[in-house]
């Protein structure tokens, strides 16, 4: 018998007793007062009755709390209706089927258990017969542009245009372009008023609905050159709410960092125009990206592999994509993405407008552009050239001396601004970071391809906020747009000139000045040989190469010979004296003071490392190492004034330690 039955029987027993008592004759009042004391037996029985009732109430309360809600309404028994371990497992499997199957297939999950990406190779996208697809017609932009041939010809000194068709003339400022008022207001808030050369000519061409190939140096404003006209294009198309399909604008970038930078640049403009934008890059949460794409954003910024993965899983498509951008297209081919890029182009609708931006343009990149673009207009803005606001320095050292360079120069450089150090191998990142942390208290960050995407993003954000030095591989040579970077140091020479230009382009952003120092060894002779044509007007660099890498003396001499033939004045300054003027008849310099000789000797020490430590009181401006003609001596008769006497007493500043690095 269960406890409930026991208590019910006990209760019925006492109920019967009470009924019997009540059914009997009622005692008279005097009988009730016969005894003032309670009978011991009655007291005992009353205690038992009270305890039984309390036990019953407790059991009822427990049973009530054990009951659970069941399907169909009502309440049931907890020990029967509650979900057991097996039922819980099956429910979990159904709710997480996609992730569990992904793990079984060898795919990667992030720390939260969400799908990151596949480890297998991404297959090309399926072949599409565009004739069988009924695409929504593309709406052409109709904006008021100026066609001033004379102005375009004048502007050709800054931007070379390879086209015979009539093109809109360049503009000087953004308010001369037919942009939305919200766009112009946001540009004004960001203190962006005037166009860079690539923006001045590239934006009008894109707004005229033409395909564009833009070759422009890094940091020249390429991002806004395609983002702003893309927004106008998207606004002109039929609203997405009325039509099924993927994004209207698609921006493809070779690296995650560059794609993230493009996304952040475009986001405020999209918000101002009430447009939506999504980011789809490798290493990030695949499921969250799927949810973002399900909201059908107007614009998607992506890397090639992740875009193909989403298309393969049918998370998005390109039926509505009428504006396609390839940024840093040359890097896509350098990184072996040719098949992916070709697959994306073949999958995209043929009546699109395609824009391609790059810092270099040759070989496979040019062939791809001619095939993927329709009658493109090509503009060139100082292609493959280091910006004028970046000063280059070169040092030829032994491998062991590179560490000593940082021991002397790291902290002074970090005081001037942020520093990026480039190396060629991931293992070298670890070595350099450990050494730098052992010699300085400055916080050192690192960035390389073996890091998780979350760690890479966190490292970049710390570098933007409070970390002063970042050691990175070529992963950091694209997409890092940080104005505070004052110094770039190439610990290892880049593999080619294009990579070198992109590396040093991380400084000198937004027209700020910057310094790029490259540490070379004699084994880098092939790289330096390829770099020589771009440095023929830099006599200091030529001198460093000639002294440090003897195998290049013949190549440097040919460059000097070419310069002499092209410039008679230069020939007179750097070449031997003409036959009609013997060396004995050449003007001699006035006698030099001992102070000047000592200073000259010290400076030669600095010149050994590729620097000239100028002493403004004692030096005159030098042209190719020769002061010619010599300046006339001052009236006092002393050609070089003596140096000022050193300060004495307590006011004398502490002596500064001289660095051989300049």
QUIHUKA-V234708 format. One line per field, one symbol per residue. phi: phi as a letter, one per 30 degrees, with the letter a starting at -180 (. if undefined). psi: psi as a letter, one per 20 degrees, with the letter a starting at -180 (. if undefined). burial: + if it has 9 or more other ideal C-beta (glycine too) atoms within 8 Angstrom, else -. A space follows every 50 residues. Layout:
phi: ???
psi: ???
burial: ???
This chain:
phi: .ddddddddeddddddddddddddddddddddcdbdcddedddddddddd dddddddddddddddddbdbejjibbdddcdddcdddddddddddbeddd dddddidccdddicdclcdddddedddccdddccddedcddbbdccbcdd dddddddcbdccacddcdddbcbdddcdcdddddddddddicccddeddd cddeddddicdbcccbddicjddddcddddddddddddeddcbdkdddcb ccbdbdddddddddddedddddchccbbcbbdicdddddddddddhddbb cacedddddddddidabbdcdcbcbcchdddeddcicddddddddddddd cdccbbcadbaaidddddddddcchdccbbbhdhbdeddcccbbbcbded ddddedddcddeddddldbcccbcbdddedddddddddcbcddccbaadd ddeddddddddddddbdcbbcbddeddbidcbdddcbbbddcdddaddde ddddddcidhiddabbccccbddcdddddddeedcdccdddddddddcbe dcddddddddddddddbddddddcddddedbdddcddcddecdddddddd dddddddecjbcddcddcccecbhibcbddddddddjcdcdddddddcid ddddddddcddj
psi: prhghghhggghghghhgghghirqpqrghhhjhpiqqphgggghhgggg hggghghggggghghiqrpqqjraqaphigiqpagghhghggghhkgggh hgghjkrpqahjjqpgrqirqpqqqqppnhhipnqpqppqpnqoqpmohg hhhhiihhpppnqirpqqqrrhqhiiqmrqhhghghhhhjlogqqrghgh hgghghijkqqpopoqqqjjkhghhhgghghhgghirpqhhiqqrbqgpp ppqhqgggggggghghghhghhjlqqqqpnqqirohghhghhhhimqhqp prqgghghghghjkhrakhjojoppoqlhhhghhjkjghgghggghhqqi krppppqqhrorchggggghhhqolqppqpnlqlppqhjpppqpporrhh ighhghhhigghghhhaqpppprhqhhhggggggghhiiqippprqprii qqhghggggghhhhfiphpppraihjipionohiohpppngqqrhrhghg ghgiiirkqljqqrppppoqrhikhgghghighijhjnhgghggghhhnh ijhghhhhghgghghhohghhhhirrqqhinqhhiqpqqqqqrhhhgghg gghhghhhjjqoopohhiqqpqokjpopqqqqqrhiiogpqqqqqqqrai ipqqpppqpii.
burial: -----++-+++--+----------------------------+-----+- -++-++--+------+++-+-----+-+---------+--+-+--+--++ -++---+-++---+++++---+--+-------+-+--+--+---+----- ++--++--+-+-----+++++--+--+-++--++++++------++++++ ++++++++-++++++++-+++++++++++++++++-+--+--+-++++++ +++++++++++++-+++-++-++-++++++++++++++++-++--+++++ ++++++++++++--++-++++++++++++++++---++-++++++++++- -++++++++++---++-++---+--+++++++++-++--+-++++++--- -+--++-+++--++--++++++++-+-+++-++-++-----+-+++++-- +-++-++-++-++---+-++++++++++++-+--++++++++++--++++ +++++++++--+-+++++++++-++-++++++-+++----++++++-++- -+--++--++-+++-----++-++-----------------++-+++-++ -++--++-++++-----++--+----+----------+++---------- ---------+++
